Amino acid sequence: MIKVCLADYHNPQHCLVIRKLIDQYAQDDMGQGAPLRQDVYENLLENLAIRSWVHIFLAVAGKEIVGIAVCIEGFSTFNGAALLNIHDVYVVPEFRRQGIARTLFSFIEDHAREQKFCKLTLEVLEGNIPAQKSYRSFGFQPYTINEDGGVAQFWHKYLV
């Protein structure tokens, strides 16, 4: 049975696994295909812990943490309310296709409803068809405001 919990920065096991899973995700084909830079790895927990608007959820199978979702609060001006962006989702490869992501997303949705967030958002790579299929089955769809505007795209610009 899979259980989900909010990460606790005072729990050494949680701290170890957060870095481990984010590093594994970075190395994944749907990550950056390379490990985290050493400075990022070393400072990750400190930088996460000081940001109260970051929520980390851990999926636990037995005594092993096998999945992670890093969520970041945002704000919807059109709804005048906070939203929760599911920023990173990673399940250890040998535990995939066992409903772990679905359990994570269900827990996140319950948490978001309890905290009165107006919606959940996420970004997904165009080539990550398995994730897109899962997200659609969880009730997500590409974001659009109106037919003329088309589907929103997620862009970025590095500052460092």
MIVOBA-176295 format. One record per atom (N, C-alpha, C): residue in one letter; x, y negated, z. Coordinates in pm, whole numbers, plus 50000, padded with zeros to 5 digits. Layout:
MIVOBA-176295
AXYZ...
END
This chain:
MIVOBA-176295
M500845011850000M500005000050000M500894987550000I500514977949920I501264965449909I500664955150003K501534948650077K501114937450162K501854925150114V501244913550134V501864900850094V501924891950218C503024884650229C503164875350340C503854862650291L503684852150367L504444839850342L505844842050395A506834837550321A508214838950366A508464830550490D509314835750575D509684829050699D511194826650694Y511594813850689Y513014810350679Y513784813750807H513084817450913H513744821551037H513934836751043N513434843750943N513554858250935N514754861550845P515834867250901P517034870050821P516764879050700Q515854888850715Q515524897550602Q514874889550490H513954880550525H513314872250424H514344863550352C515244857450428C516264848750369C517144856350272L517564868250311L518414876350225L517684880150096V516434884350109V515694889149992V515264877749900I515004865949953I514654854649866I515794852049769R517004850849821R518154848449732R518364860149636K518254872149689K518484884049607K517494884749491L516204882949520L515184884249415L515234872749315I515504860649362I515624849549268I516844851549178D517924856649233D519114859549152D518824870649051Q518114881049094Q517744891749000Q516844886348889Y515904877648926Y515014871548827Y515834863148729A516794855648780A517644847448692A518354856248590Q518734868248629Q519474877348540Q518574884848442D517284884748467D516314891948385D516234885748245D515794893748149D515594888748012D514614877048008M513644876748098M512684865848102M513104855048201G514304856448256G514924845948336G515924838848247Q517064835348302Q518074828648221Q519104838248164G518964851248196G519884861248143G521264860748207A521394853948319A522674852748388A522404850348537P523354854148621P523164851748765P523084836848796L522534833948914L522544820148962L523994815448976R524214802648950R525544797048979R525814798949128Q527074800449165Q527434802749304Q526924791749397D527044779049354D526584768049439D525064768449457V524354772449354V522894773549364V522544784949461Y523204796249443Y522964807849530Y523204804349676E524324797649703E524714794449840E523774784249905N523224774949828N522404764149884N520904766149865L520514777149803L519114779249768L518194778549890L518504786049993L517614786450110L517514772950178E518644766350195E518624753050257E517764743350177N517914743750046N517144734649960N515654738149957L515324750749968L513904754549974L513294750950109A514024753850215A513474752250351A513124737850385I513804728150326I513524714150359I512364708450278R511804716450192R510694711950107R509414718950150S508634711850229S507414717750286S506364720850180W506504715450063W505524717749956W505844730049872V506894737349910V507234749849843V506714761349930H505954770149869H505394781849937H505974794349870I506564803049950I507134815349895I506344827049951F505884835349861F505114847249897F505944859549863L505944869249955L506724881449937L505774893449935A506004902449839A505234914849829A506054925949893V505434933049985V506124943350062V505494956950035A506334966649997A505904980549978A506614988750085G505874993450182G506495000350295G507334990550374K508644993050378K509564983950446K510414975850349E510124977350220E510934970850116E510174959150053I510864947850040I510274936349972I510574937949823V509524938849743V509674942549603V509184931949504G508684920849556G508214910349467G508214896849537I508284886449455I508324872849508I507554863549415A506914853749474A506294842949398A506644829949469V507244820849394V507594807649446V506564797949390C505834791449479C504774782349438C505074768349489I504714758549408I505034744649440I503764736149431E503524728649537E502354719849536E502524708649435G501434705249372G501374693949282G500074686549306F499724677749215F498494670049231F497804668349097S496514670749095S495704668648976S494994655248987T495434645748906T494784632548909T493354633448858F493094642448762F491744643648709F490794649948809N491324657348905N490494663349009N490644656249143G491614647349152G491854640049276G492174649149392A492914659949363A493194669749468A494514676949439A495044682949544A496274690749531A496024703349449L497064707649379L497044720249305L498254728349349L498264741049315L499394749649348L499904755849218N501164752749186N501794758249066N502574770749104I502264781649036I503004794149055I504214793148963H505324789449023H506524785648947H507364797648904D507654806648996D508444818648967D507694830849018V507654841148937V507094854048979V508064864748933Y508424873349027Y509344884248992Y508994896549073V508924907849003V508724920849065V509914929549025V510504936149124V511624945149099V511214955148990P512064957348887P511664965548772P511064979148806E511634986348901E511104999748931E509744999449000F509274987749038F507964986349102F506934979649011R507304977148887R506364970748795R505274980248751R504194974648706R503024981948658R502384990548767Q502474985548891Q501864992249005Q500884983049078G500524971749015G499544962649073G500134952649171I501454951749178I502074942549273I501804928049236A501954924649109A501674910849067A500214907349094R499324916449067R497894913949092R497654911449241T498294919149327T498144917249471T498734903849514L499894900249460L500504887249488L499554875849448F499054876649326F498184865949275F496894864949355S496354876149396S495134876049476S495394869149610F496514872349672F496884866149800F497094851149782I497804847449675I498064833249648I496744825849626E495844831849550E494544825349526E493774823549658D493764833749742D493084832349872D493724821249954H495054820849957H495774810450030H495414796549975A495404795449843A495104782549779A493674778049811R492744787149811R491364783649846R491274779149993E491964786350080E491954782550223E492554768650244Q493574765350166Q494244752450180Q493564741450099K492464744850031K491664735249954K492374729649831F493254737649770F493834733649642F492734734649537C492764725649439C491684725449339C491884735749228K493144739549205K493394749449100K494794755049114L495014766049043L496334772149030L496824769548888T498114766948874T498714765548742T499944774548736L500394777148617L501634784548597L502154781848458E503414784848438E503984784448304E504464798448270V504424801748142V504854814948097V505534813347962L506604820747943L507324820047817L506464825647703E506564819347589E505784823347472E506014838047436G507234842847455G507564856647419G507284866847528N506824862347644N506564871547754N505114876347747I504854884647648I503494889447621I502944897847738P503754906647799P503194914147914P502704905048026A503464894648057A503044885248163A501774877948119Q501724873447994Q500534866447945Q499294875247958K499454887947922K498334897347932K497884898648077S498844899848168S498494900748311S497794888148358Y498364876548324Y497794863948370Y496364862148319R496134865848194R494764864948140R493834874148220S494314886048256S493464895248332S493204889948473F494064880848523F493874874748654F492984862348645G492544858748522G491644847448503G492314834648454F493604834948424F494294823148373F494104822148223Q494224809948172Q494144807548028Q495034795747993P495454794747868P496264783047828P495524770147861Y496274760147904Y495684747547950Y495444737947835T494234733047828T493884722647734T492844713647800I492874700947765I491894691547818I490714690547723N491024690647593N489984689947492N490514696147364E489614698747270E489994705547146E490994697447063D490854684347062D491734675946981D493174675747031G493344676747162G494674675947221G495504688547206G494854699847188G495574712547177G495984717847313V496804728247311V497264734847432V498484727547485A498524725447616A499654718747679A500924727147664Q502034720347653Q503344726847646Q504154722647767F504974731547816F505824728647931F507194724747878W507614712547899W508904707447852W509774704047971H511074702347946H511954698248054H513134690148001K513834683648093K515044676148062K515964677348184Y517134682948164Y518094684348274Y518654670748315L518804668748445L519384656548498L520754659048559V521124671448580V522444674948633V523064685848549
END
